[in-house]
């Protein structure tokens, strides 16, 4: 009886491993140093559009799911955190990211967007295009979007964006997995 139970557990473990998701990109910022410039990371580098800075903030239990570290934008206009990937046609992926806005009392326009897109202006394909209008200040919100890559649109951009000057955007658990 014990051998059959152990065999059953081994089969379940094998099935679980073969059906496991493949992590393409994952950054929870916990391993990074406080105030580190995340745009200067060599491996798995983030980029930005505009002039906003992005640094690691450390506040015990104030990150998403009570984590201690997360990325924070500067308060410049057009804070955009971007990561580029070349994905496999026909495969399905899930992009997820947690976002929190602060300093909304400086500028009431705290709108932001979470996007997965491919192409250039005038020829853009949106896999995920979530627009958030006036989100609650100082409250984390998790965003998830599932998409399947189509031919000719495998070079993608993962993007979190806010426009308003004076407002700070915080990002945590920036993750892309192949399912």
VEXLO-129467 format. One record per residue (C-alpha): residue in three letters; z, x, y. Coordinates in Angstrom, 3 decimals, always signed. Layout:
<atoms>
   type         up       east      north
    Ala          Z          X          Y
...
</atoms>
This chain:
<atoms>
   type         up       east      north
    Unk     +0.000     +0.000     +0.000
    Unk     +0.931     +2.801     +2.401
    Unk     -2.422     +4.567     +1.782
    Unk     -4.389     +1.387     +2.572
    Unk     -2.443     +0.893     +5.815
    Unk     -3.106     +4.502     +6.825
    Unk     -6.803     +4.105     +5.951
    Unk     -6.927     +0.943     +8.088
    Unk     -5.354     +2.758    +11.022
    Unk     -7.832     +5.644    +10.629
    Unk    -10.788     +3.216    +10.636
    Unk     -9.454     +1.426    +13.728
    Unk     -8.985     +4.750    +15.499
    Unk    -12.533     +5.837    +14.583
    Unk    -14.017     +2.553    +15.807
    Unk    -11.989     +2.828    +19.012
    Unk    -13.252     +6.359    +19.630
    Unk    -16.901     +5.486    +18.985
    Unk    -16.650     +2.486    +21.340
    Unk    -14.830     +4.458    +24.027
    Unk    -16.102     +4.477    +27.558
    Unk    -17.486     +7.731    +28.901
    Unk    -15.964     +8.726    +32.223
    Unk    -18.681    +10.012    +34.564
    Unk    -16.492    +10.523    +37.611
    Unk    -12.791     +9.907    +38.138
    Unk    -10.620    +10.967    +41.055
    Unk     -7.088     +9.693    +41.582
    Unk     -6.244    +12.604    +43.952
    Unk     -2.925    +13.334    +42.181
    Unk     -3.914    +16.902    +41.240
    Unk     -4.954    +17.792    +44.789
    Unk     -2.801    +19.295    +47.514
    Unk     -1.482    +17.248    +50.442
    Unk     -3.863    +17.445    +53.448
    Unk     -6.624    +19.019    +51.301
    Unk    -10.129    +18.332    +52.623
    Unk    -11.770    +16.388    +49.786
    Unk    -15.218    +16.980    +51.251
    Unk    -14.882    +20.684    +50.501
    Unk    -14.170    +20.322    +46.788
    Unk    -16.699    +22.365    +44.812
    Unk    -16.563    +20.443    +41.547
    Unk    -17.586    +16.797    +41.619
    Unk    -17.876    +16.923    +45.408
    Unk    -17.541    +13.964    +47.752
    Unk    -19.788    +13.665    +50.808
    Unk    -19.633    +11.642    +53.995
    Unk    -22.039    +10.093    +56.429
    Unk    -20.984    +10.335    +60.046
    Unk    -18.273    +12.626    +61.370
    Unk    -15.170    +11.267    +59.661
    Unk    -12.768    +13.599    +57.926
    Unk    -11.280    +12.823    +54.497
    Unk     -8.008    +14.399    +53.405
    Unk     -5.374    +13.894    +50.714
    Unk     -2.340    +11.881    +51.800
    Unk     +0.912    +12.145    +49.872
    Unk     +3.448     +9.321    +50.157
    Unk     +5.712     +8.656    +47.202
    Unk     +4.708     +5.372    +45.551
    Unk     +2.387     +4.308    +48.403
    Unk     -0.912     +4.914    +46.593
    Unk     -2.675     +2.380    +44.397
    Unk     -0.437     +1.273    +41.486
    Unk     +2.464     +3.175    +43.076
    Unk     +0.757     +6.575    +42.796
    Unk     +1.789     +9.326    +45.203
    Unk     -1.576    +10.599    +46.501
    Unk     -4.794     +9.097    +47.842
    Unk     -7.658     +9.987    +50.207
    Unk     -7.461     +8.995    +53.874
    Unk    -10.269     +8.892    +56.409
    Unk     -9.985    +10.048    +59.960
    Unk    -10.098     +7.342    +62.622
    Unk    -13.652     +8.141    +63.797
    Unk    -16.411     +5.530    +63.820
    Unk    -18.370     +5.253    +60.548
    Unk    -15.955     +6.522    +57.883
    Unk    -18.045     +6.697    +54.724
    Unk    -17.023     +8.293    +51.441
    Unk    -20.036     +8.985    +49.236
    Unk    -20.688    +10.401    +45.786
    Unk    -24.179    +10.852    +44.309
    Unk    -25.042    +10.595    +40.613
    Unk    -28.154    +10.639    +38.455
    Unk    -27.599     +7.997    +35.735
    Unk    -29.377     +6.971    +32.533
    Unk    -31.945     +4.158    +32.682
    Unk    -30.936     +1.118    +30.616
    Unk    -27.270     +2.137    +30.423
    Unk    -24.447     +0.025    +31.833
    Unk    -21.757     +1.418    +34.120
    Unk    -18.671     +0.178    +35.946
    Unk    -17.761     +1.517    +39.379
    Unk    -14.207     +0.897    +40.546
    Unk    -12.247     +1.962    +43.604
    Unk     -9.034     +0.872    +45.319
    Unk     -9.117     +0.531    +49.128
    Unk     -6.458     -0.037    +51.789
    Unk     -6.875     -0.288    +55.575
    Unk     -4.294     +0.747    +58.189
    Unk     -4.161     +0.888    +62.009
    Unk     -5.799     -2.539    +62.188
    Unk     -3.704     -3.276    +65.270
    Unk     -5.860     -0.681    +67.107
    Unk     -9.116     -2.456    +66.255
    Unk     -9.178     -5.926    +64.672
    Unk    -12.575     -5.235    +63.050
    Unk    -11.273     -3.711    +59.827
    Unk    -14.286     -4.826    +57.783
    Unk    -15.434     -2.498    +55.022
    Unk    -17.960     -2.349    +52.181
    Unk    -18.066     -1.060    +48.610
    Unk    -21.589     -0.303    +47.388
    Unk    -23.608     +1.202    +44.578
    Unk    -27.174     +1.691    +45.745
    Unk    -30.383     +3.549    +45.058
    Unk    -33.308     +4.405    +47.271
    Unk    -33.860     +5.054    +50.951
    Unk    -33.801     +2.857    +54.015
    Unk    -36.607     +0.324    +53.740
    Unk    -36.674     +0.677    +49.933
    Unk    -33.053     +0.108    +48.949
    Unk    -31.809     -1.398    +45.702
    Unk    -28.191     -2.589    +45.618
    Unk    -26.425     -2.623    +42.258
    Unk    -23.118     -3.527    +43.905
    Unk    -22.781     -4.722    +47.511
    Unk    -19.337     -6.080    +48.313
    Unk    -18.592     -6.771    +51.997
    Unk    -14.958     -7.374    +52.984
    Unk    -14.219     -9.111    +56.256
    Unk    -10.830     -8.599    +57.881
    Unk     -8.878     -7.528    +54.777
    Unk     -5.099     -7.614    +54.881
    Unk     -3.690     -4.493    +56.490
    Unk     -1.699     -2.011    +54.392
    Unk     -2.488     -3.752    +51.084
    Unk     -4.431     -2.080    +48.250
    Unk     -7.383     -4.003    +46.838
    Unk     -9.183     -2.940    +43.639
    Unk    -12.962     -3.391    +43.561
    Unk    -15.015     -3.278    +40.342
    Unk    -18.722     -3.703    +39.841
    Unk    -20.697     -3.562    +36.588
    Unk    -24.398     -2.714    +36.667
    Unk    -27.267     -1.623    +34.413
    Unk    -29.560     +1.127    +35.671
    Unk    -33.224     +0.225    +36.057
    Unk    -36.162     +2.619    +35.886
    Unk    -36.955     +4.328    +39.143
    Unk    -33.439     +3.588    +40.430
    Unk    -31.390     +6.090    +38.415
    Unk    -30.431     +8.271    +41.414
    Unk    -27.505     +6.316    +42.768
    Unk    -25.006     +6.539    +45.592
    Unk    -21.423     +5.320    +45.189
    Unk    -20.153     +4.393    +48.638
    Unk    -17.068     +3.103    +50.445
    Unk    -17.703     +2.447    +54.140
    Unk    -15.947     +1.163    +57.269
    Unk    -17.297     +1.143    +60.813
    Unk    -14.467     +0.467    +63.292
    Unk    -13.026     +3.300    +65.358
    Unk     -9.267     +3.824    +65.212
    Unk     -8.864     +2.199    +61.796
    Unk     -7.999     +4.357    +58.800
    Unk     -9.399     +3.733    +55.338
    Unk     -7.489     +4.860    +52.263
    Unk     -9.208     +5.285    +48.890
    Unk     -7.677     +5.766    +45.439
    Unk     -8.857     +5.732    +41.808
    Unk    -12.534     +6.369    +42.605
    Unk    -14.067     +5.984    +39.145
    Unk    -17.432     +5.556    +37.389
    Unk    -17.575     +4.941    +33.633
    Unk    -20.456     +4.379    +31.232
    Unk    -19.725     +1.469    +28.893
</atoms>
